[in-house]
């Protein structure tokens, strides 16, 4: 003890090592005692899903569908994700990609809800239907959509009693723009076809 009093640096170092061991043991115990149950493959699947929370797949959101896929459910029930998500899931799970199940809808371009504010009566039915809280407004007042939060699930369109909500496609950006190749004319004769090729 007298040695530690004479050497404050070693005393501080010993105190830090003792605290580190105590807290390490406590954290180790807590990680075992409070371990959460989860499927890591379900987390990876959920990261691929489009997060529209639209329910078109038959599940209440993307996470429950991801958990069902991890348990063996088909990977082709997500219209908002379409072929892109199906291919990514097939690669992740090492299965054959399959076409989108038409029973759950068709693949559509990514869109967002737009409320024609001059027609809105402030009934709040769209707010109640929105699974991601992208609609703001108050009762008997105009509502609007926070476009950056909207997933385009279209769950707000049907409950609107005055039909003032439209789904609009996102405008093309540098990241989403693609050049549409022209189709060749159909009335070329054989010699023109050879020169065109």
Backbone bond lengths (Angstrom), bond angles and torsions (degrees), N, CA, C in turn:
res aa  C-N    CA-C-N  psi(-1)  N-CA   C-N-CA  omega(-1)  CA-C   N-CA-C  phi
1 X - - - 1.443 - - 1.542 110.86 -
2 X 1.313 115.94 -42.23 1.461 119.73 178.84 1.532 110.24 -62.61
3 X 1.352 115.28 -33.78 1.473 119.42 179.07 1.527 110.83 -63.72
4 X 1.361 115.96 -42.33 1.478 120.45 179.58 1.520 111.36 -67.01
5 X 1.337 116.01 -34.80 1.466 118.92 177.74 1.523 109.60 -67.43
6 X 1.331 115.81 -36.85 1.462 120.01 -179.46 1.526 112.34 -74.73
7 X 1.342 117.56 -26.12 1.462 122.19 -178.17 1.545 109.29 -117.28
8 X 1.333 120.12 82.69 1.467 121.84 -176.45 1.538 112.93 -63.36
9 X 1.319 117.94 -31.07 1.464 120.23 179.41 1.536 110.56 -63.21
10 X 1.316 116.88 -45.79 1.474 120.93 179.80 1.518 110.17 -67.86
11 X 1.328 117.74 -36.26 1.464 121.29 177.78 1.532 110.28 -63.28
12 X 1.338 116.93 -42.72 1.465 120.69 178.91 1.517 110.91 -65.94
13 X 1.342 115.90 -41.46 1.458 120.40 179.17 1.530 111.05 -63.44
14 X 1.319 117.01 -43.18 1.468 121.91 178.04 1.527 110.71 -63.15
15 X 1.331 117.13 -39.87 1.463 120.97 178.47 1.525 110.63 -64.08
16 X 1.338 116.85 -42.70 1.468 120.39 179.08 1.523 111.68 -64.66
17 X 1.324 117.70 -42.26 1.466 120.71 178.77 1.519 110.40 -63.93
18 X 1.321 117.77 -41.35 1.475 121.59 178.28 1.525 110.55 -62.62
19 X 1.332 117.01 -44.98 1.472 120.34 177.91 1.526 111.37 -63.62
20 X 1.324 117.36 -41.35 1.466 120.73 179.70 1.520 111.03 -62.22
21 X 1.326 117.13 -42.98 1.468 120.50 177.93 1.524 111.37 -64.20
22 X 1.337 116.53 -42.48 1.465 119.96 -179.47 1.532 111.06 -64.49
23 X 1.342 117.29 -47.02 1.463 120.01 -179.68 1.534 111.73 -69.44
24 X 1.330 117.45 -34.89 1.464 120.69 175.94 1.517 111.53 -62.23
25 X 1.347 116.00 -43.16 1.468 120.09 178.00 1.532 110.15 -64.48
26 X 1.335 116.65 -40.31 1.469 120.57 179.33 1.527 111.04 -64.86
27 X 1.323 117.71 -43.73 1.467 120.78 178.65 1.526 111.39 -66.53
28 X 1.326 116.91 -38.75 1.463 119.81 176.90 1.512 111.70 -62.01
29 X 1.331 116.76 -42.53 1.461 120.51 177.34 1.526 111.25 -64.10
30 X 1.350 116.24 -42.87 1.466 120.59 -178.90 1.525 111.21 -65.07
31 X 1.340 117.72 -37.29 1.467 119.36 -179.49 1.522 111.52 -66.29
32 X 1.313 117.60 -31.35 1.466 120.84 177.68 1.525 110.74 -81.36
33 X 1.325 116.87 -43.52 1.462 120.60 -176.04 1.523 112.82 -70.57
34 X 1.324 117.60 -35.48 1.459 120.92 -175.38 1.524 112.46 -110.99
35 X 1.301 117.10 27.98 1.463 121.47 -179.20 1.524 110.27 -62.95
36 X 1.315 116.37 132.36 1.462 120.26 178.80 1.518 109.28 -91.11
37 X 1.296 114.53 142.61 1.458 119.96 177.86 1.521 107.97 -83.52
38 X 1.280 117.53 131.08 1.456 121.00 178.42 1.509 109.97 -166.11
39 X 1.311 114.79 154.65 1.446 120.35 179.92 1.526 107.71 -104.17
40 X 1.333 118.19 116.23 1.468 118.49 -177.57 1.529 113.53 -62.44
41 X 1.338 117.79 -30.88 1.470 119.32 178.70 1.527 109.80 -68.76
42 X 1.334 117.03 -34.34 1.473 120.26 177.26 1.521 110.36 -64.06
43 X 1.332 117.49 -35.92 1.465 121.16 176.93 1.528 110.63 -65.18
44 X 1.331 116.83 -41.64 1.466 120.00 179.06 1.527 110.68 -66.62
45 X 1.328 116.64 -39.34 1.468 120.55 178.00 1.521 109.84 -64.10
46 X 1.335 116.45 -44.26 1.457 120.81 -179.36 1.525 111.43 -62.35
47 X 1.320 117.40 -33.24 1.466 120.69 178.24 1.526 111.42 -66.75
48 X 1.329 117.64 -27.08 1.469 121.50 179.38 1.530 111.18 -81.05
49 X 1.326 117.47 -30.28 1.467 121.66 -175.50 1.534 110.79 -61.11
50 X 1.345 118.47 153.00 1.475 120.73 -174.74 1.526 114.33 -75.14
51 X 1.322 118.04 -9.19 1.468 123.35 178.05 1.527 113.35 60.95
52 X 1.333 116.45 36.78 1.459 119.36 175.86 1.523 111.81 -81.29
53 X 1.333 117.80 -22.26 1.467 123.83 179.89 1.537 110.78 56.42
54 X 1.331 117.09 34.69 1.462 121.35 -172.56 1.523 113.61 -85.55
55 X 1.305 118.53 -21.95 1.459 121.27 179.56 1.515 114.79 79.59
56 X 1.334 119.25 7.17 1.464 120.57 -178.54 1.523 112.05 -66.89
57 X 1.323 116.97 -20.38 1.468 121.40 -179.84 1.515 111.76 -78.67
58 X 1.328 118.04 -8.94 1.455 120.95 -177.07 1.522 112.75 98.69
59 X 1.321 117.28 -0.52 1.461 122.75 178.07 1.523 108.20 -116.13
60 X 1.333 118.56 155.78 1.469 119.56 -174.61 1.525 115.30 -70.59
61 X 1.305 118.21 -6.00 1.460 120.33 178.82 1.507 110.34 -177.12
62 X 1.322 115.12 -177.75 1.468 120.53 -176.49 1.524 112.18 -70.48
63 X 1.324 118.55 -38.75 1.467 120.24 -178.85 1.528 111.26 -64.84
64 X 1.342 120.63 -47.59 1.471 118.60 177.98 1.537 112.92 -60.65
65 X 1.341 117.20 -35.83 1.455 119.62 177.28 1.529 110.49 -68.13
66 X 1.341 116.81 -39.30 1.467 120.45 177.44 1.526 110.64 -61.42
67 X 1.330 116.88 -41.22 1.465 120.22 178.29 1.526 110.61 -65.76
68 X 1.328 116.70 -37.77 1.468 119.95 177.89 1.530 111.09 -66.60
69 X 1.325 117.52 -38.92 1.468 120.59 177.33 1.524 109.61 -63.22
70 X 1.333 116.66 -40.40 1.463 120.01 178.64 1.527 111.14 -62.78
71 X 1.330 116.83 -25.93 1.468 121.48 178.63 1.527 112.21 -89.26
72 X 1.342 117.74 -2.32 1.462 120.32 175.53 1.519 115.07 117.54
73 X 1.331 119.13 4.23 1.469 122.51 178.55 1.530 109.69 -66.79
74 X 1.328 116.93 155.44 1.472 122.58 179.66 1.527 110.59 -62.91
75 X 1.332 116.43 148.37 1.471 122.25 -176.29 1.517 113.11 -94.25
76 X 1.328 118.63 6.54 1.470 120.64 -170.81 1.521 114.03 -114.42
77 X 1.323 118.61 34.47 1.468 120.73 -177.00 1.523 113.45 -111.03
78 X 1.331 118.55 16.93 1.465 121.16 -175.25 1.527 110.85 -113.69
79 X 1.348 118.30 93.84 1.472 119.63 178.82 1.529 114.44 -60.88
80 X 1.342 120.49 -40.93 1.470 117.57 179.74 1.525 113.00 -63.19
81 X 1.313 117.48 -32.58 1.465 120.08 178.89 1.506 112.29 -78.60
82 X 1.341 116.59 -34.79 1.456 122.40 177.46 1.512 113.85 59.49
83 X 1.334 114.74 -152.54 1.466 121.34 -175.84 1.519 112.67 -63.54
84 X 1.319 117.62 -32.72 1.463 120.50 -178.93 1.517 111.12 -61.10
85 X 1.331 116.47 -48.90 1.464 120.54 179.90 1.526 110.74 -67.78
86 X 1.324 117.19 -39.00 1.474 120.01 179.17 1.530 109.83 -60.33
87 X 1.343 117.60 -43.57 1.470 120.48 179.97 1.528 111.27 -66.16
88 X 1.319 117.00 -40.61 1.466 119.91 179.27 1.532 110.70 -65.51
89 X 1.337 116.96 -40.86 1.463 120.03 178.44 1.524 110.99 -66.69
90 X 1.333 116.98 -39.68 1.463 120.71 178.58 1.521 110.56 -62.58
91 X 1.344 117.25 -41.03 1.462 120.57 177.39 1.527 111.20 -64.50
92 X 1.333 116.44 -43.49 1.463 120.67 -179.17 1.525 111.74 -63.81
93 X 1.342 116.05 -44.01 1.460 120.57 -175.05 1.520 113.18 -91.12
94 X 1.333 117.33 -2.92 1.462 123.29 -179.47 1.539 111.38 57.02
95 X 1.341 114.36 50.58 1.468 121.39 175.36 1.521 108.42 -126.52
96 X 1.318 115.75 169.16 1.464 120.83 178.75 1.537 110.07 -75.61
97 X 1.343 118.15 133.10 1.464 118.71 174.15 1.524 110.10 -67.32
98 X 1.307 115.65 148.16 1.455 121.31 180.00 1.523 109.09 -129.05
99 X 1.321 117.71 157.69 1.469 118.73 -179.97 1.528 111.03 -67.60
100 X 1.327 115.19 157.07 1.451 121.46 178.95 1.514 110.16 -60.17
101 X 1.330 116.63 133.62 1.463 122.80 178.63 1.526 108.44 -70.24
102 X 1.333 117.26 111.80 1.473 122.22 -175.69 1.522 112.26 -64.50
103 X 1.320 117.81 -19.94 1.468 121.21 179.56 1.529 111.84 -63.60
104 X 1.336 116.91 -25.49 1.459 121.00 -177.17 1.530 112.88 -98.00
105 X 1.304 118.29 -2.59 1.459 120.90 177.36 1.511 111.92 126.88
106 X 1.317 115.34 -176.53 1.461 122.28 -179.05 1.522 108.98 -114.52
107 X 1.319 114.84 152.87 1.463 119.54 176.30 1.523 108.12 -71.08
108 X 1.327 116.00 132.64 1.461 121.38 -179.97 1.522 108.20 -126.01
109 X 1.325 117.16 156.69 1.464 117.72 175.36 1.522 110.29 -64.19
110 X 1.325 117.00 149.65 1.458 121.09 -179.49 1.523 108.94 -60.65
111 X 1.316 114.66 130.08 1.459 119.43 -175.28 1.531 110.18 -136.56
112 X 1.318 115.08 175.52 1.465 121.12 177.31 1.526 108.42 -138.86
113 X 1.328 115.85 155.91 1.463 121.13 179.05 1.529 109.33 -80.44
114 X 1.330 115.10 142.02 1.463 121.38 177.05 1.521 107.17 -131.13
115 X 1.316 116.79 123.70 1.467 121.59 179.18 1.522 108.38 -98.01
116 X 1.343 115.17 123.80 1.468 119.30 173.65 1.529 106.46 -75.10
117 X 1.324 115.10 98.71 1.458 121.58 -166.30 1.522 113.92 -64.20
118 X 1.333 117.65 -30.16 1.468 118.72 179.72 1.529 111.75 -70.87
119 X 1.327 118.28 -17.40 1.464 121.32 178.56 1.521 112.72 -98.84
120 X 1.334 118.16 -11.20 1.468 122.41 -176.39 1.522 110.14 -69.64
121 X 1.347 116.52 134.32 1.472 121.52 -179.70 1.524 111.98 -101.89
122 X 1.334 117.69 -2.34 1.462 120.80 177.13 1.510 114.39 75.12
123 X 1.325 117.88 34.90 1.469 120.82 -176.86 1.526 113.44 -77.49
124 X 1.313 119.36 -15.59 1.477 127.70 179.96 1.530 114.16 68.38
125 X 1.320 119.09 9.17 1.473 119.73 178.79 1.524 111.42 -67.97
126 X 1.324 116.98 -32.77 1.468 119.79 178.07 1.525 110.66 -70.01
127 X 1.319 116.92 -36.73 1.466 120.53 178.70 1.520 109.72 -63.07
128 X 1.319 116.14 -42.50 1.467 120.50 -179.45 1.527 111.41 -66.63
129 X 1.326 117.80 -30.50 1.466 121.33 -177.55 1.518 112.78 -83.40
130 X 1.321 118.63 -20.91 1.465 121.44 -174.47 1.525 110.77 -72.55
131 X 1.346 117.77 119.13 1.471 119.41 -177.74 1.522 114.25 -78.32
132 X 1.328 118.16 -11.75 1.467 120.58 -176.84 1.525 112.63 -119.48
133 X 1.319 118.29 12.72 1.471 123.36 178.64 1.524 112.94 53.41
134 X 1.324 116.10 46.14 1.463 120.24 -179.57 1.523 112.09 -92.20
135 X 1.328 118.34 -3.94 1.465 121.74 -178.90 1.518 108.58 -107.53
136 X 1.325 115.44 130.99 1.462 120.41 179.04 1.521 109.45 -120.34
137 X 1.319 115.23 148.90 1.454 121.61 179.97 1.519 109.45 156.38
138 X 1.299 116.26 175.62 1.456 121.30 -179.81 1.519 109.34 -128.11
139 X 1.318 116.39 163.36 1.463 121.12 -179.86 1.526 110.10 -58.62
140 X 1.318 114.77 135.47 1.461 124.04 179.35 1.537 113.27 64.17
141 X 1.321 115.36 18.96 1.461 121.35 175.12 1.522 108.80 -129.92
142 X 1.302 116.16 162.46 1.453 121.93 -178.99 1.530 110.72 -61.92
143 X 1.335 115.46 147.73 1.460 122.25 175.25 1.522 109.17 -114.55
144 X 1.311 115.01 158.63 1.453 120.70 175.41 1.520 109.54 -145.69
145 X 1.323 116.14 163.95 1.459 122.17 -177.25 1.520 109.24 -108.12
146 X 1.338 115.81 133.39 1.457 121.62 172.38 1.529 105.27 -84.19
147 X 1.320 116.61 101.77 1.461 122.24 -170.62 1.526 112.07 -59.38
148 X 1.313 117.18 -37.46 1.469 119.37 -178.43 1.526 112.22 -66.56
149 X 1.337 117.85 -20.10 1.465 121.49 179.73 1.525 112.29 -97.97
150 X 1.323 118.02 -19.29 1.464 122.07 -175.26 1.528 110.44 -70.68
151 X 1.334 115.87 134.18 1.463 120.76 179.52 1.522 112.52 -101.19
152 X 1.321 118.37 -3.32 1.462 121.36 179.00 1.510 113.66 72.25
153 X 1.329 117.75 28.81 1.468 120.68 -176.16 1.521 112.36 -74.12
154 X 1.297 119.90 -16.27 1.465 129.30 -179.55 1.526 114.01 64.10
155 X 1.329 118.54 18.08 1.468 120.78 177.51 1.529 112.41 -72.41
156 X 1.331 117.63 -16.81 1.465 120.49 179.76 1.519 112.46 -86.60
157 X 1.321 118.21 -16.07 1.463 121.10 -173.84 1.524 111.39 -69.69
158 X 1.310 117.55 -48.58 1.470 120.85 -174.50 1.526 114.13 -64.88
159 X 1.359 120.22 -42.78 1.468 118.23 -177.84 1.522 115.12 -70.92
160 X 1.323 118.29 -12.28 1.468 120.54 -176.78 1.534 110.29 -67.36
161 X 1.337 118.45 117.42 1.471 120.08 -176.29 1.528 113.95 -74.09
162 X 1.341 118.24 -19.05 1.466 120.36 -178.83 1.520 111.97 -108.88
163 X 1.307 117.24 6.74 1.469 123.35 175.72 1.526 111.58 51.34
164 X 1.348 115.68 52.78 1.467 119.20 -178.27 1.531 112.24 -108.09
165 X 1.345 117.20 14.91 1.461 120.54 -179.04 1.522 109.07 -112.84
166 X 1.318 116.06 128.24 1.462 122.42 176.66 1.518 108.84 -117.11
167 X 1.321 116.20 150.36 1.460 121.04 170.67 1.519 107.48 -100.15
168 X 1.309 116.55 119.52 1.463 121.90 -178.25 1.525 109.62 -112.30
169 X 1.329 117.58 141.75 1.470 118.64 177.00 1.524 110.06 -71.48
170 X 1.329 115.29 146.57 1.461 119.15 176.01 1.517 108.93 -63.52
171 X 1.328 118.02 139.98 1.464 119.56 177.58 1.527 109.89 -66.60
172 X 1.312 115.10 151.98 1.466 120.09 -179.31 1.523 109.77 -67.62
173 X 1.316 115.31 137.90 1.460 121.93 174.79 1.523 107.98 -119.62
174 X 1.299 117.06 178.61 1.457 119.88 178.02 1.524 111.23 -62.58
175 X 1.351 117.11 -29.54 1.453 120.69 -179.59 1.522 112.69 -79.60
176 X 1.336 117.60 -28.47 1.467 120.20 -175.01 1.522 113.76 -106.23
177 X 1.310 118.43 -11.26 1.461 121.28 -175.81 1.515 110.10 -71.55
178 X 1.320 115.97 139.43 1.467 120.03 174.23 1.522 108.63 -138.64
179 X 1.302 114.99 147.80 1.457 121.55 -178.05 1.515 108.77 -82.57
180 X 1.306 117.06 121.97 1.459 121.71 176.48 1.525 108.25 -81.34
181 X 1.321 116.30 117.54 1.454 119.28 -180.00 1.521 110.23 -74.38
182 X 1.326 118.07 137.34 1.464 119.57 179.33 1.526 109.63 -70.67
183 X 1.314 114.84 145.93 1.464 118.02 176.19 1.525 108.23 -82.73
184 X 1.332 116.90 144.32 1.473 119.09 -177.93 1.530 110.29 -68.52
185 X 1.317 116.91 149.05 1.475 119.51 178.58 1.533 110.31 -62.15
186 X 1.309 115.33 144.17 1.456 120.97 -176.49 1.531 113.23 -87.41
187 X 1.314 118.45 -13.52 1.460 120.10 -174.40 1.535 113.52 -100.55
188 X 1.338 117.33 28.20 1.458 120.34 177.08 1.530 109.71 -79.78
189 X 1.320 115.88 144.45 1.468 118.93 174.14 1.529 108.22 -87.25
190 X 1.315 118.27 169.86 1.455 122.74 -171.89 1.531 112.47 -56.08
191 X 1.334 117.83 -43.01 1.480 119.61 -177.58 1.527 110.37 -67.76
192 X 1.355 118.17 -35.06 1.460 121.10 177.37 1.525 111.32 -67.25
193 X 1.338 117.20 -36.69 1.458 122.15 -179.90 1.538 109.99 -61.92
194 X 1.355 115.92 -40.83 1.470 119.44 -179.03 1.516 110.45 -66.26
195 X 1.357 116.64 -39.25 1.460 119.14 -179.99 1.536 110.88 -71.68
196 X 1.358 117.00 -32.79 1.469 121.20 179.97 1.502 111.13 -69.66
197 X 1.348 117.34 -31.81 1.461 120.54 -179.17 1.497 108.54 -76.07
